[in-house]
Structure formats: C-alpha cells, structure tokens
C-alpha cells in the first residue's frame, strides 16, 4: 500500500480576493467613501426631479 498523503494548508501563499456578485460589487461601489459625493449629487438630483414633476412644486410659484 502506498503511504497516505496529507495536504497542509499554506499560511504565507498568495490569497485570492473574495469574489463578489454583481449586486455586492454595486453596493460596495455605492457605499465607498471615494464615491460619496457622486452618489449624494445623483440622489439630490433625483429628489429635485421628483419634486418638480409633482404637484408639490406649485407651492413655490408666486401668487398671481
């Protein structure tokens, strides 16, 4: 019988990064500190478009 071979885990070898899915990568990109100003600007723009396209925008018109 051949001798049994045991595999030993290496502790100093190259490691692979954790591969994320599409939604995980998108969430990481959105919540990154590097992208905070861009995400904030897009959010404010979206809120402004929603406000001006609603009936609430009539409150900022001057009285006639």
C-alpha positions as CSV (number, residue, x, y, z in Angstrom):
1,X,0.0,0.0,0.0
2,X,1.3,3.5,-0.8
3,X,1.7,5.8,2.2
4,X,-1.1,8.3,2.9
5,X,-0.5,11.9,1.8
6,X,-1.8,14.7,3.9
7,X,-2.3,18.2,2.5
8,X,-1.1,21.0,4.7
9,X,-2.6,24.5,4.3
10,X,-0.1,27.2,3.5
11,X,-0.3,30.3,5.5
12,X,2.0,32.6,3.6
13,X,1.0,31.9,0.0
14,X,-0.9,34.2,-2.4
15,X,-4.5,34.7,-1.5
16,X,-7.4,35.3,-3.8
17,X,-9.7,38.2,-3.1
18,X,-13.3,37.4,-2.2
19,X,-15.2,37.4,-5.5
20,X,-18.5,39.4,-5.2
21,X,-21.6,39.1,-7.3
22,X,-23.0,41.9,-9.4
23,X,-25.2,43.3,-6.6
24,X,-22.4,43.0,-4.0
25,X,-20.0,44.9,-6.1
26,X,-22.5,47.6,-6.9
27,X,-23.3,48.0,-3.2
28,X,-19.6,48.2,-2.4
29,X,-19.1,50.9,-5.1
30,X,-22.1,52.9,-3.9
31,X,-21.1,52.8,-0.2
32,X,-17.5,53.6,-0.9
33,X,-16.1,56.8,0.6
34,X,-14.5,57.7,-2.7
35,X,-17.9,57.8,-4.4
36,X,-19.8,59.6,-1.7
37,X,-20.1,63.0,-3.4
38,X,-21.2,61.5,-6.7
39,X,-23.9,59.3,-5.1
40,X,-25.1,62.3,-3.0
41,X,-25.3,64.5,-6.1
42,X,-27.3,61.9,-8.0
43,X,-29.6,61.4,-5.1
44,X,-30.3,65.1,-4.7
45,X,-30.9,65.5,-8.4
46,X,-33.4,62.6,-8.3
47,X,-35.2,64.2,-5.4
48,X,-35.3,67.6,-7.2
49,X,-36.7,66.0,-10.4
50,X,-39.3,64.1,-8.4
51,X,-40.3,67.3,-6.6
52,X,-40.6,69.5,-9.7
53,X,-42.6,66.9,-11.6
54,X,-45.1,66.5,-8.7
55,X,-48.0,68.8,-7.7
56,X,-45.9,70.0,-4.7
57,X,-43.9,72.2,-7.0
58,X,-46.9,74.6,-7.3
59,X,-46.2,75.8,-3.7
60,X,-43.1,77.6,-4.9
61,X,-44.8,79.6,-7.6
62,X,-45.5,83.3,-6.8
63,X,-49.2,84.2,-6.3
64,X,-50.9,85.8,-9.3
